[in-house]
């Protein structure tokens, strides 16, 4: 059946009749309550009987008791009720007594999460609470899909709406019981029945108007608001729910934007409040009504917008937006792993960041609250310990004192998938109206101009538009300026595709010289070319256009150049043995310099070994740490130790430094990172252990953005991990890694030459302290294999330690020796075999080297004894040096080599210390 035919025969949904669901409504123009129901559950037309929802989806009929329409009858019983007679007159209280909370779909995703929301609302000590909720997670998309399927005449919309129904039934049964459950399920059933009838009509018509679609989609918010309201009522707290279509009035101005009518919304809220005076109000987000009482939505980020509007209407003390992140980041953490959470933002900064694509708030969300100086707090419902980000009129600095902002550039944001359009020509200079003609043409094709830049000579104007719109823009401009192009007044209309925008945002930029210079210097040193620049006179942001392929690199370069907060670190040292003790001594010697020159305050709050530990509330005096450990030590308890260091709230940042080789300590990393504790270690056990545990830690690290540094696990103080990451992060591709990773085995084979016996060299290395107490721990090759597996995983390979073939230098018969002494006594029996390998190599002009290899191309790794020509870099080593060669796409003809001491307490502790300072830099210290 054609849509036109359906429109002429369908009694309740055809034409321009828009209706609200059946309920008591307050007529805007009077104090009249209208209860509306359909004349019957069936409507007849053209000799046919149609099944309609009972009651039919009718609308408010202002001041009329009955209205006859062609093909439709709506019966409305009207009762005039004097509010003075029925309800004690009361005005809506406003001001700081109100606290507004908004919970998105993720927060409302399951029954457990809805219960968590209820707990948060109940724990708020505010006198009155207004809570705005979204539909349950995925429900809004499911509702849109219902409309799309019905419009496409896809029968699966029936099973899809049943899935929606079952999802809410199951959730309600988890949360509610008794009468509340029965009431909700009854209303849910009625709503689903009505929706099925409407979707059936859409199915027959093959089309849904925007208002029909908005009405269907808005039910997710209705149901979540009711479930939360009933959940809170279980605890004996007066609570009611609000359908914001009864209150919020907006005028659609485009397909994705509406303008709130604050005066009418406030009047309706006043009237609504005379009937519902509970201290806790659960309101639906996202949905509203037009001035004609037609259901609509607030479009993108509609629930946030709802919260801001309602917060402004009640003049709330604060509007809290609950999300699944700890706050607003200084940059997109998916692109900049060292991005930090910003404690505060001004309205203007948040506005700029959201415009340039940062996941903060939609700019329109800020308008209602900014007018009344109501702060917005962004918090993580899954991490209540995180303070979040506060958006307000006069922000405090990152440390919380009431002074002007210390940070010049607050954050960075990017927009990808843009094209730059450049209109250029000498005929533009001094000609009024050229810019107007350009942008009028762009407006006519409906394109969105993201940024504009014009040279002062007026020779050219360039602007950025979404890449998907640039083809239409270019065609329109060529048509509009065809005559000017042919005459030579314009030289070209040029399109530069595949561009991105990088914006640096900060309110204090306006009063600080040199910000632009610092930004462009950072980009220049990263070899990034800027195509266009824009900066408003307010100086809240500096915007640059660059190649999309350079965007992430530019973002990282700019972010790393501007430090974002002062840095104080609470440090816990685990394992004060050879490496840990050396690190403590290095910290002792450098503490004063770090405070004075770099504004880094490192406080060692605890030191623990395997049997005893020492704790401090203010920081251990490192000049006497050994004496303190002897005199004030208590029985070691790793959980107590971590809790002590972490829960000292005076210090916002905590790092635990594991200087052991203990698997049990490494097993705690995941829990520490999950709690927000940074971890630094030379311990290889976590990164070379079971793959699933390693991936679990790295996934958590990326999700929580807590830092986990382990540079010293591979090359002690050598920058091997950081070099590898630097190559990967700048877009290089790793092909092959080969290296001498063991200082012990490097020493042995550097000295295993001439007529010397292998056992003699091993004994010499042991006496010099190069080997472990049992040399078999070095000769087995397991330590090298662990380093290979770490580098393989960093390169993207998913390998287990058991996947690495290892050439053990421990002769098979000696592996079962009961002691290292017995092993050393019998090792000489195998000197002949080792000497034979050396002689064969020397005869070919080669040397023996014990190496680890990561073959990224073939996705494998191995450890073996290899032969190299004497002119090879690996043959040029001396002492216990390590050497690592990276073969990459960039370094294919000549490998990138890192060489230096790879063993010893001083260099290993130095590598760990370097990671601590790197953490401080990432957290905001100057670099």
Residue pairs with C-beta under 8 A, 6 or more apart in sequence:
1 204
3 205
3 206
3 207
6 14
6 201
6 204
6 205
6 206
7 14
7 15
7 205
8 14
8 71
9 45
9 46
9 48
9 50
9 71
10 50
10 201
10 204
10 205
11 43
11 45
11 50
11 52
11 56
11 71
11 72
12 19
12 38
12 43
12 52
12 56
12 57
12 58
12 72
12 201
13 57
13 198
13 201
13 205
13 212
14 71
17 59
17 69
17 72
18 59
18 211
18 292
18 293
18 294
18 295
19 56
19 57
19 58
19 59
20 57
20 58
20 59
20 60
20 245
20 293
20 295
21 57
21 191
21 194
21 215
22 36
22 37
22 38
22 55
22 57
22 58
23 243
24 33
24 34
24 35
25 33
25 34
25 36
25 60
25 246
25 293
26 32
26 33
26 246
26 268
26 271
26 272
27 33
27 34
27 60
27 62
27 63
28 62
28 264
28 268
28 293
29 62
29 63
30 62
30 63
30 80
31 80
31 81
31 82
31 83
31 271
32 62
32 63
32 78
32 79
32 80
32 81
33 79
33 81
34 60
34 61
34 62
34 76
34 77
34 78
35 76
35 77
35 79
36 55
36 58
36 59
36 60
36 61
36 74
36 75
36 76
36 77
37 55
37 58
37 75
37 77
38 52
38 53
38 54
38 55
38 56
38 58
38 74
38 75
39 73
39 74
39 75
40 54
41 51
41 52
41 53
41 54
41 55
42 49
42 50
42 51
42 52
43 49
43 50
43 52
43 56
43 72
43 73
44 50
45 71
51 197
52 197
53 193
53 194
53 196
53 197
53 198
54 193
56 74
57 194
57 197
57 198
57 215
58 74
58 76
59 293
60 293
61 67
61 74
61 76
61 78
63 78
64 76
64 78
65 76
65 77
65 78
66 74
66 75
66 76
67 74
67 76
83 89
83 274
87 274
87 275
89 274
90 273
90 274
90 277
91 270
91 273
92 269
92 270
92 273
92 314
93 128
93 314
94 314
94 315
95 314
95 315
95 317
96 315
96 316
96 317
97 126
97 127
97 128
97 317
98 126
98 127
98 128
98 129
98 130
98 311
98 314
98 315
98 316
98 317
99 124
99 126
99 128
99 129
99 130
99 316
99 317
99 318
99 320
100 129
100 130
100 131
100 132
100 307
100 310
100 311
100 314
100 316
100 318
100 319
100 320
101 120
101 121
101 124
101 129
101 130
101 131
101 132
101 307
101 319
101 320
101 322
102 131
102 132
102 133
102 134
102 285
102 303
102 304
102 306
102 307
102 319
102 320
102 321
102 322
103 117
103 131
103 132
103 133
103 134
103 322
103 381
104 134
104 303
104 321
104 322
104 323
104 324
105 134
105 135
105 136
105 137
105 138
105 139
105 140
106 113
106 137
106 323
106 324
106 381
107 113
107 116
107 117
107 133
107 134
107 322
107 323
107 324
107 381
108 114
108 117
108 133
108 134
108 135
108 136
108 137
108 224
108 228
109 136
109 137
109 138
110 136
110 137
110 171
111 170
111 171
111 174
111 175
112 174
113 381
114 171
114 175
114 224
114 227
114 228
114 231
115 175
115 231
116 381
117 131
117 133
117 228
117 322
117 381
118 228
118 231
118 232
118 235
120 322
120 381
120 384
121 129
121 131
121 228
121 232
121 280
122 232
122 235
122 237
126 317
127 279
128 279
128 280
128 281
128 314
129 279
129 280
129 281
130 281
130 283
130 310
130 311
130 314
130 316
131 228
131 280
131 281
131 282
131 283
132 244
132 283
132 284
132 285
132 303
132 306
132 307
132 310
133 221
133 224
133 225
133 228
133 282
133 283
133 284
133 285
133 303
134 140
134 220
134 221
134 224
134 285
134 286
134 303
135 143
135 219
135 220
135 221
135 223
135 224
135 286
136 167
136 168
136 171
136 220
136 223
136 224
139 164
139 167
139 220
139 223
139 224
140 217
140 220
140 286
142 160
142 163
142 164
142 220
143 164
143 216
143 217
143 219
143 220
144 213
144 217
145 160
146 157
146 160
146 161
146 164
146 195
146 199
146 216
147 199
147 202
147 208
147 212
147 213
147 216
147 217
148 154
149 156
149 157
149 160
150 157
150 199
150 200
150 202
150 203
150 208
151 202
151 203
151 206
151 207
151 208
152 206
153 203
153 206
157 199
157 203
158 196
161 192
161 195
161 196
161 199
164 192
165 188
165 192
168 188
168 223
168 227
169 185
169 188
171 227
172 181
172 184
172 185
172 188
172 227
173 181
175 227
175 230
175 231
176 184
176 227
176 230
176 231
176 234
180 230
180 233
180 234
181 230
183 230
184 226
184 227
184 230
187 226
188 223
191 219
191 222
191 223
195 216
195 219
198 212
198 215
198 216
199 216
202 208
202 212
208 216
210 255
210 296
211 294
211 295
211 296
214 287
214 295
214 296
214 297
215 295
217 297
218 245
218 284
218 286
218 287
218 295
218 297
221 284
221 285
221 286
221 287
221 303
222 243
222 284
222 287
224 284
225 241
225 242
225 243
225 282
225 283
225 284
226 241
226 282
228 241
228 282
229 239
229 240
229 241
229 282
232 239
232 280
232 282
233 239
237 279
237 280
238 278
238 279
238 280
239 278
239 279
239 280
239 281
239 282
240 276
240 278
240 280
240 281
240 282
241 281
241 282
241 283
241 284
242 272
242 276
242 281
242 282
242 283
242 284
243 284
243 287
244 283
244 284
244 285
244 287
244 288
244 306
244 310
245 284
245 287
245 288
245 289
245 295
246 268
246 272
246 289
247 265
247 268
247 269
247 272
247 283
247 310
248 260
248 265
248 268
248 287
248 288
248 289
248 298
248 306
248 309
248 310
249 260
249 261
249 264
249 265
249 268
249 288
249 289
249 290
249 291
250 258
250 259
250 260
250 261
250 288
250 289
250 290
250 296
250 298
251 258
251 259
251 261
251 290
251 291
252 258
252 290
252 296
253 259
256 299
256 300
257 299
257 364
258 288
258 296
258 298
258 299
260 288
260 309
260 368
261 291
262 309
262 312
262 313
262 368
264 291
265 309
265 313
266 313
269 310
269 313
269 314
283 306
283 310
284 306
285 298
285 302
285 303
285 304
285 306
285 307
286 297
286 298
286 302
286 303
286 306
287 295
287 296
287 297
287 298
287 302
287 306
288 296
288 297
288 298
288 306
289 295
289 296
290 296
298 305
298 306
300 362
301 361
301 362
301 364
301 365
304 321
304 361
304 362
304 365
305 362
305 364
305 365
305 368
307 319
307 321
307 365
308 319
308 365
308 366
308 367
308 368
308 369
308 376
309 368
310 316
311 318
311 319
311 368
311 369
311 374
312 368
312 369
312 371
312 372
312 374
315 372
315 374
316 374
317 374
318 374
318 375
318 376
318 377
319 369
319 374
319 375
319 376
319 377
320 376
320 377
320 378
320 379
320 388
321 361
321 376
321 377
321 378
321 379
322 379
322 380
322 381
323 378
323 379
323 380
323 381
324 380
324 381
324 382
325 359
325 378
325 380
326 341
326 380
326 383
326 386
326 388
326 705
327 341
327 342
327 343
327 378
327 379
327 380
327 386
327 387
327 388
327 389
328 341
328 342
328 345
328 350
328 353
328 358
328 360
328 378
328 389
328 391
328 411
329 339
329 340
329 341
329 342
329 358
329 411
329 705
330 336
330 339
330 340
330 341
330 342
330 410
330 411
330 412
330 559
330 564
331 339
331 411
331 412
331 413
331 555
331 559
332 339
332 358
332 359
332 413
332 414
332 555
333 339
333 702
333 705
335 414
335 552
335 555
335 556
336 412
336 555
336 556
336 559
337 702
337 705
338 559
338 560
338 707
338 922
339 559
339 705
340 564
340 565
340 922
340 923
340 924
341 386
341 388
341 389
341 705
342 389
342 398
342 410
342 411
342 564
343 387
343 389
343 390
343 396
343 397
343 398
343 399
343 400
343 565
344 389
344 390
344 391
344 392
344 395
344 396
344 397
344 398
344 405
345 353
345 360
345 389
345 390
345 391
345 392
345 395
345 410
345 411
346 391
346 392
346 393
346 394
346 395
346 507
347 366
347 369
347 370
347 391
347 392
347 393
348 507
348 538
348 540
349 391
349 395
349 410
349 411
349 505
349 506
349 507
349 540
350 360
350 361
350 366
350 376
350 391
351 363
351 366
352 413
352 503
352 505
352 540
352 541
353 360
353 411
353 413
353 503
353 505
354 360
354 361
354 362
354 363
354 365
354 366
355 363
356 413
356 414
356 415
356 501
356 503
356 505
356 541
356 543
357 413
357 414
357 415
357 416
357 501
358 411
358 413
360 378
360 391
361 376
361 378
361 391
365 376
366 376
366 391
369 375
369 376
370 393
373 392
373 393
375 390
375 391
375 392
375 393
376 390
376 391
376 392
377 388
377 389
377 390
377 391
378 388
378 389
378 390
378 391
379 386
379 387
379 388
380 386
380 388
383 676
385 676
386 676
390 396
395 405
395 507
396 402
396 403
397 403
397 404
397 405
397 406
397 407
398 406
398 407
398 564
398 565
398 566
398 924
399 406
399 565
399 566
404 508
405 506
405 507
405 508
406 565
406 566
407 506
407 508
407 562
407 563
407 564
407 565
408 506
408 508
408 509
408 512
408 515
408 562
409 504
409 505
409 506
409 509
409 515
409 519
409 562
409 564
410 505
410 506
410 507
410 508
410 564
411 504
411 505
411 506
411 564
412 502
412 503
412 504
412 505
412 555
412 558
412 559
413 502
413 503
413 505
414 500
414 501
414 502
414 503
414 551
414 555
415 450
415 500
415 501
415 503
416 500
416 548
416 551
417 466
417 467
417 468
417 500
417 548
418 450
418 464
418 465
418 466
418 467
418 499
418 500
418 501
418 545
418 548
419 464
419 465
419 466
419 467
419 470
419 495
419 496
419 497
419 498
419 499
420 462
420 463
420 464
420 495
420 496
420 499
420 531
420 532
420 545
421 462
421 463
421 464
421 465
421 470
421 473
421 474
421 477
421 493
421 494
421 495
421 496
422 460
422 461
422 462
422 492
422 493
422 494
422 495
422 496
423 438
423 460
423 461
423 462
423 477
423 481
423 490
423 492
423 493
423 494
424 459
424 460
424 461
424 490
424 491
424 492
424 493
424 494
425 459
425 460
425 484
425 488
425 489
425 490
425 491
425 492
426 459
426 489
426 491
427 484
427 487
427 488
427 489
427 490
428 434
428 458
428 459
428 460
428 461
428 489
428 490
429 457
429 458
429 459
430 458
431 458
434 458
434 461
435 454
435 461
437 480
437 481
438 461
438 477
439 449
439 463
441 473
441 476
441 477
441 480
442 449
442 463
442 465
442 473
442 476
442 477
444 476
445 469
445 472
445 473
445 476
446 469
446 472
447 465
447 466
447 469
447 470
447 472
447 473
448 465
448 466
448 469
449 463
449 464
449 465
450 463
450 464
450 465
450 466
450 501
451 463
451 464
451 501
451 532
451 534
451 543
451 545
452 461
452 462
452 463
452 534
453 461
453 462
453 463
453 532
453 533
453 534
453 545
454 460
454 461
454 462
462 532
464 499
464 501
464 532
464 545
465 473
467 497
467 498
467 499
470 495
470 497
474 493
474 495
477 493
478 485
478 493
481 490
481 493
484 490
485 491
485 492
485 493
496 531
498 547
498 548
498 549
499 531
499 545
499 546
499 547
499 548
500 545
500 546
500 547
500 548
500 550
500 551
501 543
501 544
501 545
502 543
502 544
502 546
502 551
502 554
502 555
502 558
503 541
503 542
503 543
503 544
504 515
504 519
504 541
504 542
504 543
504 558
504 562
505 540
505 541
506 515
506 540
506 541
507 540
509 515
509 539
509 540
509 541
509 542
510 538
510 539
510 540
515 542
516 535
516 542
518 561
518 562
519 542
519 544
519 558
519 561
520 530
521 561
522 557
522 558
522 560
522 561
523 530
523 544
523 546
523 554
523 557
523 558
525 557
526 553
526 554
526 556
526 557
528 546
528 547
528 550
528 553
528 554
528 557
529 546
529 547
529 550
530 544
530 545
530 546
531 544
531 545
531 546
531 547
532 544
532 545
533 542
533 543
533 544
533 545
534 542
534 543
534 544
535 541
535 542
535 543
544 554
546 554
549 731
552 729
553 729
553 730
553 731
556 729
560 921
560 927
563 921
563 924
563 925
563 926
563 927
564 924
565 923
565 924
566 599
566 924
566 925
567 599
567 600
567 601
567 653
567 920
567 923
567 924
567 925
568 600
568 601
568 603
568 651
568 652
568 653
569 600
569 601
569 602
569 603
569 651
569 653
569 654
569 655
569 916
569 919
569 920
569 923
570 603
570 605
570 645
570 646
570 648
570 651
570 653
570 654
570 655
571 587
571 602
571 603
571 604
571 605
571 645
571 654
571 655
571 656
571 657
571 916
572 604
572 605
572 606
572 607
572 608
572 641
572 642
572 644
572 645
572 654
572 655
572 656
572 657
573 580
573 583
573 584
573 604
573 606
573 607
573 608
573 657
573 659
574 580
574 608
574 638
574 641
574 656
574 657
574 658
574 659
574 660
574 665
575 608
575 609
575 658
575 659
575 660
575 662
575 665
576 584
576 607
576 608
576 609
576 625
576 629
576 659
577 609
577 659
577 660
578 905
579 659
579 682
579 905
579 908
579 909
579 912
580 607
580 657
580 659
580 660
580 909
581 626
581 905
582 905
582 906
582 908
582 909
583 657
583 659
583 909
583 912
583 913
584 604
584 607
584 622
584 625
585 622
586 909
586 910
586 913
587 602
587 604
587 622
587 913
588 622
588 623
588 625
590 913
591 602
591 622
594 600
594 601
594 602
594 917
595 601
598 920
598 925
598 926
599 925
599 926
600 917
600 920
600 925
602 916
602 920
603 618
603 619
603 651
604 616
604 619
604 620
604 622
604 625
605 615
605 616
605 617
605 619
605 620
605 644
605 645
605 648
605 651
606 613
606 614
606 615
606 616
606 620
606 641
606 644
606 645
607 613
607 614
607 620
607 625
607 629
608 614
608 636
608 638
608 641
609 636
610 636
610 662
611 635
611 636
612 629
612 633
612 634
612 635
612 636
613 633
613 634
613 635
613 636
613 637
613 641
614 620
614 628
614 629
614 632
614 633
614 634
615 634
615 641
615 644
617 648
620 628
621 628
638 665
638 668
642 656
642 668
642 672
642 677
645 654
645 656
645 677
646 654
646 672
646 675
646 676
646 677
648 654
653 678
653 923
654 676
654 677
654 678
655 677
655 678
655 679
655 680
655 707
655 916
655 919
656 672
656 677
656 678
656 679
656 680
657 679
657 680
657 681
657 912
657 916
658 665
658 666
658 669
658 679
658 680
658 681
658 682
658 683
659 681
659 682
659 683
659 909
659 912
660 683
661 683
661 684
661 685
662 683
662 685
663 685
663 689
665 683
666 681
666 683
666 685
666 686
666 689
667 686
667 693
669 679
669 681
669 686
669 697
669 708
670 693
670 696
670 697
670 700
672 679
673 679
673 697
673 700
673 701
673 704
673 706
673 708
674 700
674 704
674 706
676 704
676 706
677 706
678 706
678 707
678 708
678 709
678 919
679 706
679 707
679 708
679 709
680 708
680 709
680 710
680 912
680 915
680 916
680 919
681 709
681 710
681 712
681 713
681 912
682 710
682 712
682 713
682 716
682 908
682 911
682 912
683 710
683 713
684 713
684 714
684 783
684 786
684 787
684 790
685 786
686 693
686 694
686 697
686 710
687 694
687 710
687 713
687 789
687 790
687 793
688 694
688 785
688 786
688 787
688 789
688 790
688 801
689 801
690 800
691 793
691 798
691 799
691 800
694 793
695 798
697 708
698 708
700 706
701 707
701 708
707 919
707 922
709 915
709 918
709 919
710 721
710 790
710 915
711 719
711 720
711 721
711 722
711 911
711 912
711 914
711 915
711 918
712 908
712 911
712 912
712 915
713 721
713 787
713 790
714 720
714 721
714 741
714 787
714 790
714 791
715 721
715 741
715 882
715 884
715 898
715 900
715 902
715 911
716 743
716 882
716 901
716 902
716 903
716 904
716 907
716 908
716 910
716 911
717 900
717 901
717 907
717 908
717 910
717 911
717 914
718 882
718 884
718 898
718 899
718 900
718 901
718 902
718 907
718 911
719 898
720 791
720 884
720 898
721 790
721 794
723 886
723 896
723 898
724 734
724 737
724 791
724 794
724 795
724 886
725 794
727 734
727 886
727 888
727 890
727 896
728 734
728 794
728 795
732 888
732 889
732 890
732 891
733 888
733 889
734 795
734 796
734 854
734 856
734 886
734 887
734 888
735 856
735 857
735 887
735 888
735 889
735 892
736 853
736 854
736 855
736 856
736 857
736 886
736 887
737 791
737 795
737 853
737 854
737 856
737 884
737 885
737 886
737 887
738 851
738 852
738 853
738 854
738 884
738 885
738 887
739 851
739 852
739 882
739 883
739 884
739 885
740 746
740 849
740 850
740 851
740 852
740 874
740 877
740 881
740 882
740 883
740 884
740 902
741 783
741 784
741 787
741 788
741 851
741 852
741 882
741 884
741 902
742 778
742 783
742 784
742 850
742 882
742 902
742 903
743 770
743 880
743 881
743 882
743 901
743 902
743 903
743 904
744 765
744 770
744 771
744 772
744 775
744 778
744 880
744 903
745 778
745 779
745 784
745 809
745 850
746 849
746 850
746 877
746 879
746 880
746 881
746 882
746 902
747 765
747 768
747 770
747 879
747 880
748 758
748 761
748 762
748 765
748 850
749 847
749 848
749 849
749 850
750 877
750 878
750 879
750 880
751 761
751 764
751 765
752 758
752 761
752 834
752 838
752 848
753 838
753 842
753 847
757 828
757 831
757 834
757 835
758 827
758 830
758 831
758 834
758 835
759 824
759 827
759 828
759 830
759 831
762 771
762 775
762 779
762 824
762 827
763 824
765 771
765 775
766 775
766 824
770 880
770 903
771 777
771 778
772 778
773 820
774 819
774 820
774 823
775 820
775 823
775 824
776 810
776 814
776 815
776 817
776 820
776 823
777 783
779 808
779 809
779 810
780 806
780 808
780 809
780 810
781 806
781 807
781 808
781 809
781 850
781 863
782 806
784 806
784 850
784 851
784 852
784 863
785 801
785 804
785 806
785 852
785 863
786 801
787 852
788 804
788 852
788 853
788 854
788 861
788 862
788 863
789 799
789 800
789 801
789 803
789 804
789 861
791 852
791 854
791 861
792 799
792 854
792 856
792 861
793 799
795 854
795 856
796 856
797 854
797 856
797 859
797 860
797 861
799 859
799 860
799 861
803 860
803 861
804 861
804 862
804 863
805 862
805 863
805 864
806 862
806 863
806 864
807 850
807 863
807 864
807 865
808 815
809 850
809 865
810 823
811 827
811 829
811 830
811 833
813 826
814 823
814 826
814 827
814 830
817 823
817 826
837 848
837 865
838 848
841 847
841 848
841 867
844 867
845 869
845 870
846 867
846 868
846 869
846 870
846 875
847 867
847 868
847 870
847 874
847 875
848 865
848 866
848 867
849 865
849 866
849 867
849 868
849 874
849 875
849 877
850 863
850 864
850 865
850 866
851 863
851 864
851 865
851 866
851 874
852 861
852 862
852 863
853 861
853 862
853 863
853 864
854 861
855 861
855 862
868 874
868 875
869 875
873 883
873 885
873 897
873 899
874 883
874 885
877 883
877 899
879 901
880 901
880 902
880 903
880 904
881 899
881 900
881 901
881 902
882 899
882 900
882 901
882 902
882 903
883 897
883 898
883 899
884 897
884 898
884 899
885 895
885 896
885 897
886 895
886 896
886 897
886 898
887 895
887 896
888 896
900 907
901 907
917 925
921 927
